[in-house]
Amino acid sequence: MSEPLESDFQDGRTPGRESEVRIDNPSSSSDSSDSDDEEAAGDLELEALEKELTETPSNYDAHVKYIRLLRKLGNIEKLRQAREKMNALFPLSSTMWQEWTKDEISLSDGSEAFTQIEKLFERAVQEYLSVPLWCDYVNFVEEHDQSVSKCTPAGISKMRDLFERALTATGLHVTEGHKIWEAYREYEQALLLTIEESDMVQEKEKQVQRIRSLFHRQLSVPHSELRSTLLAYKMWETEQGREMEMDSDDMKGVPPHIISLYQKAQQMYNVRDCYEGRLSDQSISDTDRFQQFMTYIKFEESCGDPVRVQNLYERAVSEYPVSSDLWLSYTRYVDRNLKVSSVVRNVYSRATKNCSWIGELWSRYLLALERANAPEEEISLMFEQSLHCAFVSIEEYLDMFLTRIDGLRRRISLPEKTDLSYATIRSIFQHAIEYLSPQLKNTESLLRLYCYWARLEMKLAEDSNAAREVWESLIKESGSMLEAWQSYIAMEIEAGHINEARSLYKRCYSKRFPGTGSEDMCYSWIRFEREYGTLEDFDLAERKVMPRLQELNLFRSQQESQAATASAAQEVHSAKTTSQKRKNAAKSAEEQLPPKKQKTNDQVAGSAKDMVQKKTQAKTTDIDETEPKVEANTSPRKVNKFRGANGQPSDDTSANERKAIYKDQCTAFVSNLNLETKDDHLRDFFSDVGGVTAIRLLRDKFTGKSRGLAYVDFSDDKHLAAAVAKNKQRLQGKKLSIARSDPNRSQKKTSSRSSGVQEHGGHNTTSDKTQSGDLEHQESSETARPDVASVSHRRGSHVQLTGKNTFAMPRSVVRPLGWSANEPEGEESTDRKFTSNDEFRNLLVKK
């Protein structure tokens, strides 16, 4: 088939792909119209792909579609640019390289074009292992290189070098490697024919030996065409005048050492034939095929031939180029077994291009460059490229920074002089902190980075002040990390800075750390003073630490008690819920029983009317009998026990009764708090006072948000007085108001506010003293008044009666119209007698 011309592109034909060739027929207007429509659709698709690649340059599939469309449209310049851009980001497949080289060959003209295409082939064979691509390469050079076609000594040497490179890359390919061997032999045999017998007898004999050597080499390599190669060898030897049996199994006339090599190669091929058969099976899935590759690779590794293992890895990555597991396994193998730096670097370069999201490949690439003594500029450039990749986890970025710092530290520590300075390491650390701190705050990984930095400042840079600045910056961001303080103190102790370590203990012993961290820090200070301090230092530490430990133990015991109470309450609630469910189930079953006899409409209406009257009388009687029995000092919780919202016993009675009761006898009431204030903030605020036993932030009962109020319980009046002395001090930008809580005052206010209601209805709504003080007493008194008259509510046919019932009560008990609960009791407030109608009328007008 002839090579495509440039006009093929301009006509819309694709070189080498006859199925896509578009033939324009000027005599057919319909064909011309269809062609115009295709061009318009192609232009629209081209614009869409260009826009997509501008927005997402790393879209592999979009690059492939864009190149195919440009090749179909025949836009040469754009096609070249598109291929270059894609190859800058990704390795191209062997098929795409073959298309590219064929397109360029069809447009080639002159030696300059030959050089460019030759460079293109060199780039292509470096990306993936491809026997067809190598065949195209050697054929191109053989046909288009003038020195090769004229059989000049330089051309012959160039061609032989190219074939040897091709054999190194593909000669061990079990199923396709024989193609390169055969092409090499054919080239040498063609050279033999150019040598005249009369003039160059010695040269001809030398060429014959070269061909024979090629046969011997190929017969010692296991491949699928061993028998045909042996047959071709016998035939060629017969042409050279040797007696050979043409039966392929007969080894008569073959040198003994070649027979031994051939038999060994045949045995090796027989062992590998089963693996090759599984790989060539087209019916298996890609997953199974990949597993067959990995099994085959493990077998080759067990045989111990690194060249064969590398060849099989190259075959695998050419078919599965984006398998991260495959590239990781390949790079580990070359690190262990191949010491040629150029080969190792080439493998890592392709691995990071194909799987750029795998941080381990990049970090090990850094190590490979360091082993190869690569210049600092190359290592720095590769490191910066890695930070622009989208790794799966933040830990992979941390590993990249640490690997880069490791390499710099090793190079600076070498006895040989280098251009590197410690300032480079410091800049990398600063970059890492800025890059990683938001995601690694309060984590062990961030602590490890800071520890490494501080140690290098102390040991490598010999700057203790800089090391302290590193730790101070960490404590500023993550001061609640116990490990940060411990590591900081350990560094000072290791450096022999005892006073500095002691000052750190004084700063952090009163801080609140997670778990038992606070106690651990206190005991650590005592241990430190026992080992390094004087008696005075030890006594001072004990005076500081012991009150803090007592406070922590008290706080922990309170938490354990509250947890036990909550657990018990949960068990009771679960038991009540189970009992209630059983009652509801029984009631539901009872309601579902069928009636024994159908009633007439009149009977139903009459019975319903009687039932309503009976229920109304029963409820009225129940109210009359129940209300006088409520004692005068009954709290709202007790009232709710008798009367809920619907006149039934309340379900939340037990929950209210189980609520913790605080006497507030030694409590500070704190107001004007920042709404973001937590218990820990208040505990730290009163840490200098000490004696805090409990902190209760008041929260909205619907939203759960802070109301800016709190109660703080103290162990004795001394600590409470010290806490009240901190009145008007600021916490989180707010000036606090601190006063001693007076529960008796709130009780009196509630009692006076509800006394009138007690007289009128026989109830006392004075509530017990609770943890919320005045505010919570006020709320409870307003929400727990069952005797205040209100509008009745209907839910279906059930009538809910609320308010004060005065049915069947003596006139002396019922207050006359106009009586107010706010009037003071006295002589005028008893039975007042009116002497005339005018006096009674005036009373009504006045009211």
C-alpha positions in Angstrom: 0.0 0.0 0.0 1.4 3.4 -0.9 2.1 6.0 1.8 -0.6 8.7 2.3 0.1 12.2 1.0 -0.6 15.6 2.5 -3.6 15.9 0.2 -5.1 13.0 2.0 -5.3 15.1 5.2 -6.8 18.1 3.3 -9.5 15.9 1.8 -10.5 14.7 5.2 -8.9 11.2 4.8 -7.0 9.5 7.6 -3.7 8.0 6.6 -3.4 4.3 7.0 -7.1 4.0 7.8 -9.0 3.3 4.6 -12.3 2.9 6.3 -12.3 6.6 7.2 -11.3 8.0 3.8 -13.9 10.4 2.5 -14.4 10.5 -1.2 -16.0 13.7 -2.6 -18.1 13.4 -5.7 -18.6 16.8 -7.4 -21.4 15.4 -9.5 -23.5 14.5 -6.4 -25.1 17.4 -4.7 -26.5 15.2 -1.9 -23.0 13.9 -1.1 -21.7 17.5 -1.0 -24.4 18.5 1.3 -23.7 15.6 3.6 -20.0 16.6 3.6 -20.8 20.1 4.6 -23.0 18.9 7.4 -20.2 16.6 8.6 -17.7 19.5 8.6 -20.1 21.7 10.6 -20.7 19.0 13.1 -16.9 18.3 13.3 -16.2 22.0 13.9 -18.7 22.2 16.8 -17.3 19.0 18.4 -13.8 20.5 18.0 -14.8 23.7 19.8 -16.4 21.7 22.6 -13.3 19.5 23.1 -11.0 22.5 23.0 -13.1 24.2 25.7 -13.0 21.0 27.8 -9.3 20.7 27.6 -8.8 24.3 28.5 -10.9 23.8 31.7 -9.4 20.3 32.6 -6.1 19.7 30.9 -5.6 16.4 32.7 -8.6 14.7 31.0 -6.9 11.8 29.2 -10.0 10.7 27.2 -10.7 14.3 26.0 -7.1 14.4 24.6 -7.6 11.1 22.8 -10.9 12.3 21.2 -9.4 15.7 20.3 -6.4 14.0 18.5 -8.7 11.6 16.6 -11.0 14.4 15.5 -8.1 16.5 14.3 -6.6 13.6 12.4 -9.9 13.0 10.7 -10.3 16.6 9.8 -6.7 16.8 8.5 -5.6 19.9 10.6 -1.9 19.2 10.6 -0.6 22.0 12.8 -3.2 21.6 15.4 -2.8 17.8 15.4 1.0 18.2 16.1 0.3 20.6 18.9 -2.4 18.4 20.4 -0.1 15.4 20.4 2.8 17.3 22.0 0.5 18.7 24.8 -0.9 15.3 25.5 2.6 13.7 25.6 3.8 16.3 28.0 1.2 15.0 30.5 0.8 11.3 29.6 2.8 8.6 27.9 1.1 7.8 24.5 0.0 4.3 23.7 2.0 2.3 21.0 -1.0 2.7 18.6 -1.0 6.5 19.0 2.8 6.6 18.4 2.4 4.4 15.3 -0.3 6.8 13.9 1.9 9.8 14.7 5.0 8.4 13.0 3.0 7.3 9.9 1.5 10.7 9.6 4.8 12.4 9.8 6.4 9.9 7.3 3.7 10.7 4.8 4.6 14.4 5.0 8.4 14.0 5.2 10.6 15.7 2.6 14.4 15.8 2.9 17.0 15.0 5.5 15.6 17.5 8.0 12.3 15.7 8.1 14.1 12.4 8.5 15.9 13.6 11.6 12.7 14.9 13.2 10.9 11.6 12.6 13.9 9.6 13.9 13.7 11.7 17.1 10.0 10.9 17.2 10.7 7.2 17.1 13.3 7.5 19.8 10.7 9.1 22.1 8.1 6.5 21.1 10.2 3.4 22.0 11.1 4.9 25.4 7.4 5.0 26.6 6.1 1.4 26.3 7.4 -1.9 25.1 6.0 -2.5 21.6 7.5 -5.0 19.1 5.4 -3.5 16.1 6.8 0.0 17.0 10.4 -1.3 16.9 9.7 -3.0 13.6 8.4 0.3 12.2 11.5 2.1 13.5 14.1 -0.3 11.9 12.1 -0.4 8.7 12.0 3.4 8.5 15.7 3.8 9.1 16.5 1.1 6.6 14.4 2.7 3.9 15.0 6.4 4.5 18.5 6.7 5.8 20.8 7.3 2.8 23.9 5.9 4.5 22.0 2.7 5.4 20.4 2.2 1.9 23.8 2.7 0.3 25.4 0.2 2.6 28.2 2.5 3.7 30.3 1.4 6.7 28.7 4.1 8.8 25.2 3.1 7.7 25.8 -0.6 8.4 27.2 0.2 11.8 24.2 2.4 12.6 21.8 -0.3 11.5 23.4 -3.0 13.5 23.4 -0.8 16.6 19.7 -0.1 16.1 19.0 -3.9 15.8 20.9 -4.6 18.9 18.9 -2.1 20.9 15.7 -3.6 19.5 16.9 -7.0 20.6 17.7 -5.7 24.1 14.2 -4.3 24.4 12.1 -7.0 22.7 14.3 -10.1 22.1 13.0 -11.8 25.2 9.4 -11.3 24.3 8.2 -15.0 24.2 5.5 -14.6 21.6 6.6 -11.6 19.4 10.4 -11.3 20.0 11.2 -13.6 17.0 10.1 -10.8 14.6 13.1 -8.6 15.5 15.4 -11.6 15.3 14.1 -12.4 11.8 14.4 -8.8 10.6 18.0 -8.7 11.9 18.9 -11.9 10.1 17.3 -10.8 6.9 19.2 -7.5 6.9 22.5 -9.4 7.4 21.7 -11.9 4.7 20.9 -9.0 2.3 24.4 -7.6 3.1 25.9 -11.0 2.3 24.4 -10.8 -1.2 26.1 -7.5 -1.9 29.6 -9.0 -1.3 31.3 -10.3 -4.4 33.1 -13.6 -4.0 36.1 -12.8 -6.1 37.0 -9.5 -4.4 36.1 -10.0 -0.7 36.4 -13.6 0.2 37.4 -12.9 3.8 34.7 -10.3 4.2 32.1 -12.7 2.9 33.3 -15.4 5.3 33.1 -12.9 8.2 29.6 -12.1 7.2 28.6 -15.7 7.1 29.9 -16.2 10.6 27.9 -13.1 11.7 24.7 -14.7 10.4 25.5 -18.1 11.9 26.1 -16.3 15.3 22.7 -14.7 15.0 21.0 -18.1 14.5 22.9 -19.5 17.5 21.8 -16.6 19.7 18.2 -16.9 18.7 18.2 -20.7 19.2 19.3 -20.2 22.8 16.4 -17.9 23.7 13.0 -19.3 24.6 10.3 -18.1 22.2 7.3 -19.4 20.3 9.1 -20.0 17.0 12.0 -22.1 18.2 11.3 -25.1 15.9 10.8 -22.9 12.8 14.0 -21.1 13.7 15.9 -24.4 13.9 14.5 -25.4 10.5 15.5 -22.1 8.9 19.0 -22.5 10.4 19.4 -26.0 8.9 18.2 -24.7 5.5 20.6 -21.8 5.6 23.5 -24.1 6.6 22.6 -26.4 3.7 22.9 -23.4 1.4 26.4 -22.8 2.8 27.5 -26.3 1.9 27.0 -28.2 5.1 25.1 -31.5 5.3 22.0 -31.2 7.5 18.9 -33.3 8.1 15.9 -31.2 7.3 13.8 -33.0 10.0 13.3 -30.4 12.7 13.8 -32.9 15.4 17.1 -34.2 14.0 20.0 -32.3 15.5 22.7 -34.0 13.1 25.2 -31.5 12.0 24.3 -28.9 14.7 27.3 -28.0 17.0 26.9 -29.8 20.4 26.9 -26.6 22.4 24.1 -25.2 20.3 22.1 -28.4 20.8 22.5 -27.9 24.6 21.4 -24.3 24.4 18.5 -25.2 22.1 17.2 -27.9 24.4 17.5 -25.6 27.5 15.6 -22.9 25.6 12.9 -25.4 24.6 12.5 -26.5 28.2 12.2 -22.9 29.4 9.6 -22.2 26.7 7.5 -25.3 27.6 7.3 -24.1 31.2 6.2 -20.6 30.1 3.9 -21.8 27.4 1.0 -22.3 29.9 1.3 -18.7 31.2 1.4 -17.4 27.6 -1.6 -19.4 26.8 -3.6 -17.9 29.6 -2.6 -14.4 28.6 -3.6 -15.0 25.0 -7.0 -16.2 26.0 -9.5 -13.6 24.7 -12.4 -14.9 26.7 -11.1 -14.0 30.2 -11.9 -10.7 31.8 -9.4 -7.9 32.3 -9.2 -8.6 36.0 -8.4 -12.2 35.4 -5.9 -11.3 32.8 -4.2 -8.9 35.1 -4.0 -11.6 37.8 -2.4 -13.9 35.2 0.2 -11.3 34.6 1.0 -11.0 38.3 1.3 -14.7 38.6 3.6 -14.9 35.6 5.8 -12.1 37.1 6.1 -13.9 40.4 7.2 -17.0 38.5 9.9 -15.1 36.6 11.1 -13.5 39.9 11.5 -16.9 41.4 13.7 -17.9 38.4 16.0 -15.0 39.3 16.6 -13.4 35.9 16.1 -9.6 36.3 16.1 -9.0 32.5 13.3 -11.4 31.9 11.4 -10.0 34.9 11.8 -6.4 33.6 10.6 -7.5 30.1 7.5 -9.1 31.5 6.8 -6.0 33.7 7.1 -3.8 30.5 4.6 -6.1 28.7 2.2 -5.7 31.7 2.4 -1.9 32.0 1.8 -1.5 28.3 -1.5 -3.2 28.7 -2.4 -1.8 32.2 -0.7 1.7 32.2 -2.8 3.1 35.0 -2.6 0.3 37.5 -0.9 1.8 40.6 -0.3 -1.6 42.2 1.6 -2.7 39.1 3.8 0.4 39.0 4.5 0.1 42.7 5.5 -3.5 42.3 7.6 -2.6 39.2 9.5 0.3 40.9 10.2 -1.8 44.0 11.7 -4.5 41.9 14.0 -2.2 39.9 15.1 -0.5 43.1 16.2 -3.8 44.5 17.6 -5.5 41.5 18.6 -3.0 38.8 21.4 -0.7 39.6 21.4 1.2 36.2 20.3 4.7 37.2 19.0 5.6 33.7 16.7 2.6 33.6 15.4 3.2 37.1 14.8 6.9 36.5 13.0 6.1 33.2 10.6 3.7 35.0 9.8 6.2 37.8 9.3 9.0 35.2 6.6 6.9 33.4 5.1 5.6 36.6 4.5 9.1 38.0 3.0 10.3 34.6 0.6 7.4 34.5 -0.4 7.3 38.2 0.3 10.9 39.3 -2.2 10.6 42.3 0.0 8.0 44.1 2.2 9.8 46.6 4.4 6.8 47.3 5.6 6.8 43.7 6.7 10.4 43.9 8.5 10.0 47.2 10.4 7.0 46.0 11.2 8.9 42.8 12.9 11.5 45.0 15.0 8.7 46.6 15.9 7.3 43.2 17.1 10.7 42.0 19.2 11.0 45.2 20.8 7.6 44.6 21.6 8.6 41.1 23.3 11.8 42.4 21.0 14.0 40.3 21.5 17.7 40.5 19.6 19.8 43.1 17.7 21.6 40.3 16.2 18.4 38.9 15.2 17.1 42.4 13.7 20.5 43.3 11.7 20.7 40.1 10.4 17.1 40.5 9.4 17.9 44.1 7.4 21.0 43.1 5.6 19.0 40.4 4.5 16.4 43.0 2.8 19.1 45.1 0.5 20.0 42.2 -0.8 16.4 42.0 -4.1 15.3 43.6 -3.0 12.8 46.2 -5.6 10.6 48.0 -4.7 11.6 51.6 -2.9 14.5 53.3 -0.5 12.0 54.8 1.0 11.5 51.3 1.8 15.2 51.1 3.4 15.0 54.5 5.5 12.1 53.3 6.7 14.1 50.3 7.8 17.0 52.5 9.6 14.7 54.9 11.4 12.8 52.1 12.5 16.1 50.6 13.8 17.3 53.9 15.6 13.9 54.5 17.5 14.3 51.3 18.5 17.8 52.0 19.7 16.8 55.5 21.8 14.0 54.2 23.4 16.2 51.5 24.2 19.0 54.0 25.6 16.5 56.4 28.1 15.1 53.9 31.8 15.9 54.5 32.1 17.1 50.9 31.3 20.8 50.4 27.9 21.5 48.7 26.1 24.6 47.6 23.2 23.7 49.9 22.6 25.6 53.2 20.3 25.0 56.1 18.1 27.9 55.0 16.8 25.6 52.3 15.6 23.1 54.9 14.0 25.8 57.0 12.1 27.1 53.9 10.8 23.6 53.2 9.6 23.3 56.8 7.8 26.6 56.6 6.2 25.6 53.4 5.1 22.3 54.9 3.6 24.0 57.9 1.6 26.4 55.8 0.5 23.7 53.5 -0.5 21.0 56.0 -1.5 22.8 59.3 -5.1 23.4 58.5 -5.7 19.7 57.8 -3.4 18.2 60.5 -4.2 20.4 63.5 -3.9 18.6 66.8 -2.7 15.4 65.1 0.3 13.2 65.8 1.5 13.7 62.2 1.8 17.5 62.7 3.6 16.9 66.0 6.1 14.6 64.2 6.8 17.4 61.7 7.4 20.0 64.4 9.6 17.5 66.4 11.7 16.9 63.3 12.0 20.6 62.6 12.9 21.5 66.2 15.5 18.7 66.4 17.2 19.9 63.2 17.3 23.5 64.5 18.9 22.2 67.6 21.3 19.7 66.2 22.1 20.7 62.6 21.7 24.5 62.8 22.8 24.6 66.5 20.3 27.3 67.3 18.3 26.6 70.5 16.3 29.8 70.3 15.1 28.8 66.8 14.1 25.4 68.2 12.1 27.1 71.0 10.3 29.3 68.4 9.3 26.2 66.5 7.7 24.6 69.7 6.1 27.9 70.7 4.4 28.1 67.3 3.0 24.6 67.7 1.8 25.3 71.3 0.1 28.5 70.0 -1.9 26.5 67.5 -2.3 23.2 69.5 -1.8 24.1 73.1 -4.2 21.3 74.3 -1.9 18.5 73.0 -0.2 16.8 75.9 2.4 15.3 73.6 3.4 18.7 72.3 4.3 19.9 75.9 6.0 16.6 76.7 8.2 16.8 73.6 9.1 20.4 74.2 10.1 19.6 77.8 12.0 16.5 76.7 14.0 18.6 74.2 15.0 21.1 76.9 16.0 18.3 79.3 18.0 16.6 76.6 19.9 19.8 75.9 20.5 20.3 79.7 18.3 23.4 80.0 16.8 22.5 83.4 15.4 25.9 84.3 13.7 26.2 80.9 12.1 22.8 81.4 10.9 23.8 84.9 9.3 27.0 83.5 7.4 24.9 80.9 6.0 22.7 83.7 4.8 25.8 85.6 3.1 27.0 82.4 1.2 23.8 81.6 0.5 21.9 84.9 -2.8 23.7 85.3 -4.0 23.2 81.7 -6.8 20.8 80.9 -5.6 17.9 78.7 -7.7 15.1 77.3 -8.2 11.9 79.4 -5.7 11.6 82.3 -3.3 14.1 80.6 -3.6 16.7 83.4 -2.7 14.2 86.1 0.1 12.8 84.0 1.6 16.3 83.6 1.4 16.9 87.4 3.1 13.6 88.2 5.7 14.3 85.5 6.6 17.6 87.2 7.1 15.9 90.6 9.2 13.2 88.9 11.3 15.9 87.2 12.0 17.8 90.4 12.9 14.6 92.2 15.5 13.9 89.5 16.8 17.4 88.7 15.6 19.9 91.3 16.5 21.0 94.8 14.4 20.4 97.8 12.9 23.9 97.5 12.0 23.1 93.9 10.4 19.8 94.9 8.4 21.5 97.7 7.2 24.2 95.3 6.1 21.7 92.8 4.1 19.7 95.4 2.4 22.9 96.7 1.3 23.7 93.1 0.4 20.2 92.1 -1.5 18.8 95.1 -4.5 21.2 95.0 -4.7 20.6 91.3 -4.7 16.9 91.7 -7.5 17.1 94.4 -9.5 19.3 92.1 -9.1 16.8 89.2 -10.0 13.9 91.4 -13.2 15.6 92.7 -14.2 16.5 89.2 -13.7 13.0 88.0 -15.7 11.5 90.9 -18.6 13.9 90.1 -18.5 12.8 86.5 -18.6 9.2 87.5 -21.5 9.8 89.8 -23.4 11.7 87.1 -22.7 8.9 84.6 -24.0 6.3 87.1 -27.2 8.4 87.8 -27.8 8.8 84.1 -27.4 5.1 83.5 -29.8 4.2 86.3 -32.3 6.7 84.9 -32.0 5.2 81.5 -32.8 1.8 82.9 -35.9 3.1 84.7 -37.0 4.9 81.6 -36.6 1.8 79.5 -38.6 -0.3 82.0 -41.4 2.3 82.0 -41.4 2.4 78.2 -41.8 -1.3 78.0 -44.6 -1.3 80.5 -46.4 1.5 78.7 -46.1 -0.4 75.4 -47.7 -3.5 77.0 -50.6 -1.4 78.3 -51.2 0.2 74.9 -51.1 -3.1 73.2 -53.7 -4.6 75.6 -55.9 -1.5 75.2 -55.6 -1.8 71.4 -56.6 -5.4 71.4 -59.6 -4.6 73.6 -60.8 -1.9 71.2 -60.6 -4.3 68.3 -63.0 -6.8 69.7 -66.2 -7.0 67.5 -69.5 -5.8 69.0 -72.0 -8.5 70.0 -75.0 -6.8 68.6 -75.7 -3.9 66.2 -77.6 -1.0 67.7 -80.1 1.2 65.9 -79.2 4.8 65.1 -81.5 6.1 67.9 -80.0 3.8 70.4 -76.5 4.9 69.4 -77.4 8.6 69.7 -79.1 8.1 73.0 -76.2 6.1 74.5 -73.7 8.7 73.3 -75.6 11.5 74.9 -75.8 9.6 78.2 -72.1 8.8 78.1 -71.1 12.5 77.6 -73.2 13.5 80.6 -71.8 10.8 82.8 -68.2 11.7 81.8 -68.8 15.3 82.5 -70.3 14.6 86.0 -67.5 12.2 86.8 -64.8 14.7 85.8 -66.5 17.4 87.8 -66.6 15.2 90.8 -63.0 14.2 90.3 -61.9 17.8 90.2 -63.9 18.7 93.3 -62.5 15.8 95.2 -58.9 16.2 94.1 -58.2 19.9 94.4 -58.9 20.4 98.2 -56.5 17.5 98.9 -53.4 19.2 97.5 -51.3 20.5 100.3 -50.3 24.1 100.6 -46.6 23.5 100.1 -47.0 21.2 97.0 -44.4 22.1 94.3 -45.3 22.3 90.6 -43.8 18.9 90.1 -46.2 17.4 92.6 -49.1 19.2 91.1 -48.3 17.8 87.7 -48.2 14.4 89.3 -51.9 14.8 90.1 -52.9 16.8 87.1 -51.2 16.8 83.7 -52.2 18.8 80.7 -55.2 16.6 80.1 -56.1 15.9 83.6 -54.2 12.6 83.7 -51.0 11.8 85.6 -48.1 13.3 83.8 -45.5 11.1 82.0 -42.6 13.3 82.7 -43.1 13.3 86.5 -40.4 10.7 87.1 -38.0 12.5 84.8 -38.5 15.8 86.7 -38.1 14.0 90.1 -34.9 12.4 88.9 -33.5 15.8 87.9 -30.4 16.7 90.0 -31.2 19.2 92.7 -28.6 21.8 93.7 -28.9 23.8 97.0 -26.8 26.7 95.7 -25.4 27.3 99.2 -21.9 28.0 98.0 -22.5 29.0 94.4 -21.5 32.0 92.2 -24.0 33.3 89.6 -22.1 34.4 86.4 -23.9 36.5 83.7 -23.0 38.4 80.5 -21.1 35.4 79.2 -20.0 35.0 75.6 -22.4 32.6 73.9 -19.4 30.5 72.8 -18.2 30.0 76.3 -17.8 26.4 77.4 -17.3 24.7 80.8 -13.5 24.5 80.2 -13.3 28.2 79.6 -14.9 29.0 83.0 -12.8 26.3 84.7 -9.6 27.9 83.3 -11.0 31.4 84.3 -11.4 30.3 87.9 -8.2 28.1 87.9 -6.3 30.7 90.0 -9.1 30.7 92.6 -9.4 26.9 92.8 -12.1 24.9 94.6 -14.4 24.6 91.6 -16.7 21.5 92.1 -19.2 22.0 89.3 -20.1 24.3 86.4 -23.7 24.6 85.0 -24.3 26.6 81.8 -27.9 27.6 81.3 -29.2 26.7 77.9 -32.4 27.3 76.0 -34.7 24.3 76.4 -35.8 24.4 72.8 -32.6 25.2 70.9 -30.0 24.0 73.4 -27.9 27.2 72.8 -26.2 29.0 75.7 -28.1 31.8 77.4 -25.0 33.6 78.6 -25.6 32.5 82.2 -23.9 30.0 84.5 -23.7 28.7 88.0 -20.3 27.8 89.5 -20.3 25.7 92.6 -17.3 25.9 95.0 -16.1 23.7 97.8 -16.2 26.4 100.5 -16.9 30.1 101.2 -13.2 31.0 100.9 -13.0 30.0 97.3 -16.4 31.5 96.6 -15.3 34.9 98.0 -12.2 34.8 95.8 -14.3 34.1 92.8 -16.7 36.9 93.5 -13.7 39.2 93.7 -13.1 38.6 90.0 -16.3 40.5 89.2 -16.0 42.8 86.1 -13.1 40.9 84.7 -13.2 39.9 81.0 -13.5 36.5 79.5 -13.5 36.1 75.7 -14.1 39.8 75.2 -17.0 40.1 77.6 -17.0 41.8 81.0 -18.5 39.2 83.4 -20.9 39.9 86.3 -20.2 37.6 89.2 -22.3 37.5 92.4 -23.1 35.0 95.1 -26.3 33.0 94.4 -29.1 33.5 96.9 -31.7 30.7 96.4 -33.8 32.0 99.4 -34.5 35.3 97.7 -35.9 33.6 94.5 -38.0 31.3 96.7 -39.6 34.3 98.5 -40.4 36.0 95.2 -42.1 32.9 93.8 -44.1 32.4 97.0 -45.4 36.0 97.1 -46.2 35.9 93.4 -48.3 32.7 93.8 -50.0 33.3 97.2 -53.1 34.8 95.7 -53.6 31.8 93.5 -53.2 29.6 96.5 -56.0 31.3 98.4 -58.3 31.3 95.4 -57.9 27.8 94.2 -56.4 25.9 97.1 -53.0 25.5 95.4 -49.5 26.7 96.2 -47.1 27.0 93.2 -44.0 27.7 95.2 -41.3 25.6 93.5 -38.4 23.8 95.1 -35.0 25.4 94.9 -33.3 24.3 91.6 -30.0 24.8 89.9 -31.3 27.7 87.8 -31.9 30.2 90.6 -34.2 33.2 90.1 -34.6 32.7 86.3 -35.5 29.0 86.5 -37.8 29.5 89.5 -39.7 32.1 87.5 -40.0 29.9 84.5 -41.2 26.9 86.6 -43.8 29.0 88.4 -45.2 30.3 85.1 -45.5 26.9 83.5 -46.8 24.8 86.4 -50.1 26.6 87.3 -52.8 24.1 86.7 -55.5 26.2 88.4 -55.4 29.2 86.1 -58.6 29.4 84.0 -58.1 28.8 80.3 -60.1 28.0 77.2 -61.0 24.4 76.9 -59.5 22.4 74.0 -61.3 19.8 71.8 -59.5 16.8 70.4 -62.2 14.8 68.5 -65.1 14.0 70.8 -63.1 14.4 74.0 -63.8 17.6 76.0 -60.9 18.8 78.1 -62.0 20.8 81.1 -59.5 23.2 82.6 -59.7 26.1 85.1 -61.3 26.5 88.5 -64.4 24.5 89.4 -66.8 26.0 91.9 -69.6 23.6 91.4 -71.5 22.6 94.6 -69.2 24.8 96.8 -70.6 27.0 99.7 -71.2 30.6 98.9 -68.7 31.6 101.6 -66.0 29.8 99.7 -66.8 31.3 96.3 -65.4 34.8 96.0 -67.8 37.5 94.7 -67.4 39.2 91.4 -64.6 41.7 91.3 -62.5 40.0 93.9 -58.7 40.3 93.2 -55.9 38.1 94.5 -53.7 41.2 94.9 -55.9 42.8 97.5 -54.4 42.5 101.0 -56.2 40.4 103.5 -58.0 42.2 106.3 -61.3 43.1 107.6 -62.4 44.5 104.2 -61.4 41.4 102.4 -63.8 39.1 104.4 -67.5 38.9 103.8 -68.3 42.5 102.7 -72.0 43.5 103.0 -73.4 46.1 100.7 -76.0 48.5 102.2 -77.6 49.6 98.9 -77.7 48.9 95.2 -75.8 52.1 94.4 -72.9 50.9 96.5 -72.9 47.6 94.7 -73.2 49.5 91.3 -70.3 51.8 92.2 -68.2 48.8 93.0 -68.8 47.3 89.6 -68.0 50.6 87.8 -64.8 50.9 89.8 -63.7 47.5 88.9 
